[in-house]
Amino acid sequence: MTLALLEGSSRLLNLAPQVHQLRPGNIRSAYRVSDNPILGYVFKDSYRDAQPDLHQSFSSTNAQGMRDVERTVEKLPGVRRVEALLPATDLESIIPEIRFFSKSEPDV
């Protein structure tokens, strides 16, 4: 009951943040419709916008469609690469000899 009262109050007093609808078909949008129907949309590859609005558009995406700087690192023979979406501290505890590339690291 309390949750319903708080929800109603926040809507009546306009305390909730504005909802922005994504428009992946818009030419200025940083998004495109995904080939995977579960995802719905993904970032466009190599997208650039000089005046991003930070809702539909962002300053740039890299060639993989990620909001990060371009990274090209030669793969040495005999080296295996692992991609993981978890904090680096967690992965370091599992595989201590791994080399990480992060945004804080200079261009590698």
N, C-alpha and C positions, 0 to 999 in steps of 0.2 A: 504494500500500500504506500509506503514511504517513497519507494522508487517512482511510482506512478505520479505522486504529488510533486516530486522534484522534477520529473520530466515535463509535466504540464506547466509548472512554474517557469522553467527555463525556456520553454517555447513561447509562452505568453509574454515574457519580459525580453525576448530576443537575445538571450544570453548564449545560445548555441552558435558555434561558428558557421559561416556560410558554406554550403555544399557546392562544389564546383564539378560540373559534369564534364567528363573527358570526351573529346570529339576527335577520335583517331583519323577521321576522314578529312579534317581541316588541314589545309596546306601549312599553316603556321604551327600546327600541333607537333610536339615532340614524339607523339605516339602514333603507332600504326596498328591495324588489326593483325592479330597474331595468326599464324598458320595452325596453332594449337587451340582448339575451341575451348579448352579448359582455362587457358590464360586470358583470352579475350582480346588483350592488347599488350604490346611491348614497345620499348623505345625504338625510334628509327636509328639505323646505323649512320654514323658520321653526320649527325644533325648539328646545325649551327643556327643561332639566332642572336643578332646584335642587341635586341631589346626584349629579353625574355620576361614573361609575366609570372613565372615560377608556379603556375598552375597547369597551363596547357603547354607551355614552352619553357625550355631551360637554355642556358648559354651554349652548351654543346654536349654531344655524346661521342664516344669513340667508335672505332670500326666494328666493335662487337655489340654496339647498342647499349653500352653501360655509361653511366655518368661518372667518368673517370678519365684520366689522361691516357694517351696512347702508350701501350707497352709492347715492345718487341724485344724479346730475349732469345738469343740463339739457343737451341736445344743441343747440348753436347751429346756425343755418342755414349750410349750406356746409361743415360740419365732418364729417370722416369718422372713424369709430371703428374701432380695430383691437384685437382681443383676441389676446394671445399668452401662451403658457406657457413663458417662458424668462427668464433673469435680465435685469433692466432695463438693466444695463450693456451687455449684448449688443445690445439693441434700440436703445439710445441711440447706439451707434456706427453703426448702419445708418440711423436716422432721427433726426438731432440735434434737430430742432425739435418733437419730440413731448412732450406733457405726460403725466406718469405720476401715477397715484393709488395710493398704497401705504398700508399699515397705519400707518406712522410719520407720515404726513401728517395734520394735523388734519382734522376733519370738513369735507368739501367738498361 
